Amino acid sequence: MGRVRVGALSLLLALGAVACGGDGGSPGEPPAEKRLKERKKEGERWEGGPKHPKVHVAYPYDMPGHCGIAWATFGGRTWKISGVGPSIGRQVEGDAPDGADVLAGYMTLMAKDEAVFEAAGFPPVYFTATKETAPTCD
């Protein structure tokens, strides 16, 4: 089983309590949009989105997957996972990738302090902006 798939499976199992403990979604609803195209990380360059993202714009984003995806850096801020699913009305085409340490997908700012990460074959992962420092990954 590929590293991303194992990491993502571990993440989904570990986050069951988070997803069950709240609504798992963002209060902001994006405008109706077409499905997003599947992405793959290209070369050594990481997509991290712009320094000042706009609300409801899906930006290419490469999420490190080897330590789970409970934390993100986007728009010059630190984000902590707040829930997994439900769908926000759009999905990324394609199946979950095999054998990589990166989930190539999209990060969308839903509101000032809420964002969602979407990747092919995975449910949306919601994040809340935080001033906490992300733990180091072993």
Steps between C-alpha positions, in 0.01 A plus 500: 500500500640845408624740765231759430222243511632358829548850644156608383338186639674561833385860491139409434498244779670735744265782413181303552457664839548845350251437222246348739548766765383793287318575182829455310411768254535865441211740547590680176357355183701541179332605179398213270804386304608225266698208636870570544753321279723237656848628586839339541801667662736611228872462557665647810282812515228503766171679438402688814251757375540877504599718794158669493238250376153613397187343650344215297793466257652151478880530488732211406646373826740215580431352844781297662340162577768294672414630852128543447328819398394649831690828438551725199670826407295707258479871427789568737307350795495176698184287479383213723255234392144555619318216325472261207206512254222554408536606140483871426329448167802446278747217480836429346487260208701178513607238749729516803868493397739214576857512624572866576565710809280783369128545445470737206167677518343838565470729799208743511451782748136466603491794743763714673603222740369187323644304209442164334745264328372273224690223318396225262358195678478662847225683690547874553718589800403819683748726678474791743768770525702480820783676677623163629823358367474177303684210665810368328467186294723199568 
